[in-house]
Amino acid sequence: MGLPFLTAQWRNLILATWDVAPAVLERRLAPGLALETRDGRAFVSLVAFDFLDTRVLGVPWPGYRNFPEINLRFYVRRGRERGVMFVREFVPQRIVAIIARSLYNEPYSAAPMQSCKRSRGDHFSLDHSIQVNGVAHRLRVVAEKASIMAPENSDEHFFKEHQWGYGKSRSGKLIRYEVRHPHWRTHRVTRSRIDFDFAQIYGDEFADLNTRAPFSLFVAQGSRIAVYPKSAPI
């Protein structure tokens, strides 16, 4: 596999997940992929987290090492490989979005964003905000400091543990890259508030997420990660 293209820490990941009609996602699939379902249902996850100590080819870029990200992703399979594709990914720095689009054709966009973690007693809060087309959107959770390792048959494990990222090249071919990290411990969310206009940000097909409670909502602790260069499918 060689050396990783990118290394970083992904920390304090909020994963809010909804079931959606498979047809909404099937038209977004790259060639050779199928939706991965759970109990016959397809899902998207809104994921908000902090990129820390980011390095490209081992080199830290001053001013671009620590930043938040918010993405909407869905779950796919290629044979025995489990992975994710993205509807859209947001970061605050335009250069980061340009590099990701140029090298991986990932659907990155740049937008004003902020993230904050506060600790109090046996709980902590995570607060993410983003401005898209002049409108503010916010995701906030309060979670227990105590953590567990979710069982492999749990919803939490299903939504947080994926080794592969997939996308489409500009010519419509499959892009495949590996993401390595240890299994993440999880924190139980005790309170939450999601003020997102999914239709405005991600398209009208996601409008009903505005009014539905998530199927699953938890915080993953995160860890150091390594993203390897894109490769041709075997």
C-alpha positions in Angstrom: 0.0 0.0 0.0 3.0 2.3 0.5 3.0 5.5 2.5 -0.2 7.4 3.4 -1.1 10.5 1.5 -2.6 12.1 4.5 -2.4 11.6 8.3 -4.3 13.4 11.0 -6.4 13.0 14.1 -10.1 12.8 13.7 -11.6 13.6 17.1 -15.0 13.9 18.7 -17.1 12.7 15.8 -20.9 13.3 16.0 -22.7 10.8 13.9 -26.4 11.5 13.3 -28.0 8.9 11.1 -31.4 8.7 9.2 -32.9 6.0 7.0 -33.7 7.2 3.5 -35.3 5.8 0.4 -32.7 3.7 -1.4 -33.5 5.4 -4.7 -32.2 8.7 -3.3 -28.8 7.2 -3.0 -28.7 4.6 -5.8 -28.3 7.3 -8.5 -25.2 8.6 -6.7 -23.4 5.2 -6.7 -20.0 4.9 -8.4 -19.7 1.9 -10.8 -19.3 -1.5 -9.2 -20.8 -0.4 -5.9 -24.1 -1.4 -4.2 -25.8 0.2 -1.2 -25.0 -1.4 2.1 -28.2 -1.7 4.1 -29.0 -2.7 7.6 -32.2 -4.7 8.1 -33.1 -3.8 4.6 -32.8 0.0 5.1 -30.4 2.5 3.5 -28.9 5.3 5.6 -27.2 8.6 5.5 -25.1 10.1 8.3 -24.4 13.7 9.1 -20.9 13.6 10.6 -19.2 16.6 12.3 -15.7 16.4 13.7 -12.3 18.0 14.1 -9.4 17.4 11.8 -6.2 17.9 14.0 -2.5 17.7 13.3 -3.1 17.3 9.6 -0.1 16.4 7.4 0.1 15.8 3.7 2.9 13.3 2.7 4.2 13.8 6.2 4.4 17.6 5.9 2.3 19.9 8.2 1.0 23.0 6.4 1.0 26.1 8.6 -2.6 27.4 9.0 -4.1 24.2 7.7 -3.4 21.7 10.4 -6.5 22.0 12.6 -10.0 22.6 11.3 -13.6 21.2 11.5 -15.4 19.2 8.9 -19.1 18.4 8.4 -20.1 15.8 5.8 -23.2 13.9 4.7 -22.2 10.3 3.8 -23.9 7.0 2.9 -22.9 3.4 3.1 -21.8 1.2 0.2 -20.3 -2.2 -0.5 -18.0 -3.6 -3.2 -18.0 -7.4 -2.7 -16.6 -7.9 0.8 -15.3 -4.3 1.1 -17.4 -2.0 3.2 -17.1 1.7 2.7 -18.7 5.1 2.3 -19.5 7.7 -0.4 -20.2 11.4 0.3 -23.0 13.6 -0.8 -21.1 16.7 0.2 -18.2 17.6 2.6 -17.6 21.0 4.1 -14.3 22.5 5.5 -13.5 26.1 6.3 -10.4 26.5 4.1 -10.8 26.9 0.3 -7.4 25.4 -0.4 -8.3 22.2 1.4 -11.5 21.8 -0.6 -9.6 22.5 -3.9 -7.0 19.9 -3.1 -9.6 17.2 -2.2 -11.6 18.0 -5.4 -8.5 18.0 -7.6 -6.8 14.8 -6.3 -9.8 12.6 -5.3 -12.8 14.4 -7.1 -14.4 14.5 -3.7 -17.5 16.7 -3.3 -15.8 19.2 -1.0 -16.9 22.8 -0.5 -15.6 25.6 1.6 -17.8 27.5 4.0 -17.4 29.6 7.3 -17.4 27.0 10.1 -16.8 26.8 13.8 -16.5 24.0 16.3 -16.3 24.0 20.1 -15.9 21.4 22.9 -16.8 22.2 26.5 -16.4 19.9 29.5 -18.5 20.0 32.7 -18.7 17.3 35.3 -19.3 13.9 33.8 -20.5 15.3 30.5 -19.1 17.3 27.6 -20.8 19.3 24.8 -19.8 19.5 21.1 -21.1 22.5 19.1 -20.6 22.8 15.3 -21.9 25.6 13.1 -21.7 26.4 9.4 -22.9 29.2 7.1 -24.1 28.1 3.7 -25.5 30.8 1.3 -25.6 33.2 4.2 -27.8 30.9 6.4 -26.5 29.5 9.7 -26.9 25.9 10.5 -25.9 24.2 13.8 -25.4 20.8 15.4 -25.0 20.5 19.1 -24.9 17.5 21.4 -24.2 16.8 25.1 -22.6 13.4 25.8 -21.4 11.3 28.7 -17.6 11.3 29.3 -17.8 7.6 30.0 -17.1 5.6 26.8 -17.7 2.0 25.6 -16.5 -0.2 22.8 -19.7 -0.9 20.9 -20.3 -4.5 20.0 -19.6 -5.5 16.4 -23.3 -6.3 15.8 -24.4 -2.8 17.1 -25.8 0.1 15.0 -22.9 2.2 16.3 -20.3 -0.2 15.0 -22.0 -0.4 11.6 -22.1 3.3 11.2 -18.6 4.2 12.4 -16.3 1.4 11.1 -15.5 1.5 7.4 -12.1 0.9 5.8 -12.8 2.2 2.3 -13.7 5.5 0.8 -15.2 5.5 -2.7 -16.0 8.2 -5.3 -16.3 8.9 -9.0 -13.6 10.2 -11.3 -14.4 13.0 -13.7 -14.8 10.4 -16.4 -17.3 8.5 -14.2 -15.0 5.6 -13.1 -14.7 4.2 -9.6 -12.2 5.9 -7.2 -11.1 3.8 -4.2 -8.9 4.7 -1.3 -8.2 3.2 2.1 -8.7 4.8 5.5 -7.0 3.1 8.5 -7.7 3.7 12.1 -8.4 1.5 15.2 -11.9 0.8 16.3 -13.4 3.8 18.0 -15.0 4.0 21.4 -18.3 5.7 21.7 -20.1 8.1 24.0 -23.9 8.2 24.7 -25.6 11.4 23.7 -28.0 12.7 26.4 -29.2 15.9 24.7 -29.1 17.2 21.2 -30.2 20.0 18.8 -30.0 19.8 15.1 -30.8 23.0 13.2 -30.0 22.1 9.6 -31.9 22.8 6.5 -30.9 19.6 4.6 -32.8 20.7 1.5 -30.9 23.9 1.2 -27.5 22.3 1.8 -27.9 18.8 0.2 -30.9 19.0 -2.1 -34.6 18.6 -2.0 -34.5 14.8 -1.8 -33.2 15.2 1.8 -35.8 17.7 2.9 -37.7 15.3 5.2 -34.6 15.0 7.4 -35.5 18.5 8.7 -38.5 17.1 10.6 -37.4 13.6 11.6 -35.5 12.6 14.6 -32.3 10.6 13.8 -32.5 6.8 13.8 -29.1 6.8 15.6 -27.1 9.5 17.3 -23.8 9.1 19.2 -20.3 10.5 19.5 -17.3 8.5 18.5 -14.0 9.2 20.3 -11.8 9.2 17.2 -8.1 8.6 16.9 -5.1 9.1 14.6 -6.0 8.1 11.0 -4.1 7.5 7.7 -5.6 8.0 4.3 -3.7 6.1 1.5 -3.5 7.2 -2.2 -6.3 6.2 -4.5 -5.9 2.9 -6.2 -7.4 0.8 -8.9 -9.9 -1.8 -7.7 -8.5 -5.3 -7.4 
